[in-house]
Amino acid sequence: MHPHGKSDAVAVTSIAFGRTSHALDWETIDGKPVHVVLLFAVRNVDTTTLHLKLLAQVAIALADDTIFEKLLKTKDKQEVIRLLAQRVE
């Protein structure tokens, strides 16, 4: 999940979600290739608040196997937003 851009040039803190059908070699903890890449573009004023909340929320969502499988399959942009934003119990 790198890179995370923090900059005064960022007008609105945002997340970009990318998915590929072909595995990408990436520096991962488990050494496995990836199919999902997230980019965080964060305003400098949000680095200690919103940035950490977004990271935590996305990490929780991606750790849930059901949510992750849905993210790999959906073609609906609004569904991606909903899946990343939902609370996992």
Secondary structure per residue as TSV (DSSP state, phi and psi in degrees):
chain	resnum	aa	ss	phi	psi
A	1	M	-	360.0	51.2
A	2	H	-	-123.6	155.7
A	3	P	-	-91.6	164.1
A	4	H	E	-116.8	107.9
A	5	G	E	-87.8	122.4
A	6	K	E	-115.2	123.2
A	7	S	E	-160.8	152.3
A	8	D	T	-69.7	-18.3
A	9	A	T	-76.0	-15.1
A	10	V	-	-79.7	120.5
A	11	A	S	-81.5	-37.2
A	12	V	S	-136.8	125.8
A	13	T	-	-59.9	127.1
A	14	S	E	-144.9	163.6
A	15	I	E	-125.1	134.0
A	16	A	E	-107.8	133.2
A	17	F	E	-113.5	126.4
A	18	G	E	-127.8	143.2
A	19	R	E	-137.5	141.8
A	20	T	E	-130.5	147.1
A	21	S	E	-80.7	-19.2
A	22	H	E	-100.6	132.8
A	23	A	E	-63.5	140.6
A	24	L	E	-109.7	133.4
A	25	D	-	-71.0	132.6
A	26	W	-	-148.3	156.5
A	27	E	-	-78.3	92.5
A	28	T	-	-112.7	157.9
A	29	I	T	-62.2	-40.6
A	30	D	T	-90.5	-1.3
A	31	G	-	76.1	3.3
A	32	K	-	-87.0	150.7
A	33	P	-	-69.0	165.2
A	34	V	E	-117.4	158.6
A	35	H	E	-121.0	-10.2
A	36	V	E	-128.9	133.6
A	37	V	E	-129.5	132.9
A	38	L	E	-117.9	137.5
A	39	L	E	-119.4	126.2
A	40	F	E	-101.3	123.5
A	41	A	E	-111.5	112.5
A	42	V	E	-122.4	130.6
A	43	R	E	-65.5	142.3
A	44	N	G	-55.7	-34.1
A	45	V	G	-70.4	-14.1
A	46	D	G	-100.4	3.7
A	47	T	T	-64.6	-28.3
A	48	T	T	-102.5	-6.2
A	49	T	T	-120.2	-81.3
A	50	L	H	-60.1	-39.9
A	51	H	H	-56.8	-48.8
A	52	L	H	-66.5	-37.3
A	53	K	H	-65.4	-42.2
A	54	L	H	-63.4	-45.9
A	55	L	H	-58.0	-45.6
A	56	A	H	-63.6	-46.0
A	57	Q	H	-61.3	-46.3
A	58	V	H	-66.7	-41.1
A	59	A	H	-61.2	-41.6
A	60	I	H	-64.0	-45.4
A	61	A	H	-63.6	-44.4
A	62	L	H	-70.5	-23.7
A	63	A	H	-75.5	-17.0
A	64	D	S	-84.9	115.9
A	65	D	H	-59.1	-38.2
A	66	T	H	-64.6	-45.8
A	67	I	H	-64.0	-44.3
A	68	F	H	-61.9	-42.8
A	69	E	H	-61.9	-40.0
A	70	K	H	-65.5	-39.0
A	71	L	H	-63.0	-34.1
A	72	L	H	-71.4	-24.0
A	73	K	H	-105.2	-31.8
A	74	T	-	-65.5	146.6
A	75	K	-	-110.9	4.3
A	76	D	-	-99.4	117.0
A	77	K	H	-60.3	-39.3
A	78	Q	H	-65.5	-32.5
A	79	E	H	-66.8	-38.1
A	80	V	H	-60.1	-46.7
A	81	I	H	-61.0	-46.4
A	82	R	H	-61.4	-44.3
A	83	L	H	-64.5	-42.0
A	84	L	H	-71.7	-24.8
A	85	A	H	-92.6	-16.3
A	86	Q	S	-71.9	150.6
A	87	R	-	-81.8	132.5
A	88	V	-	-105.4	130.4
A	89	E	-	-98.8	360.0
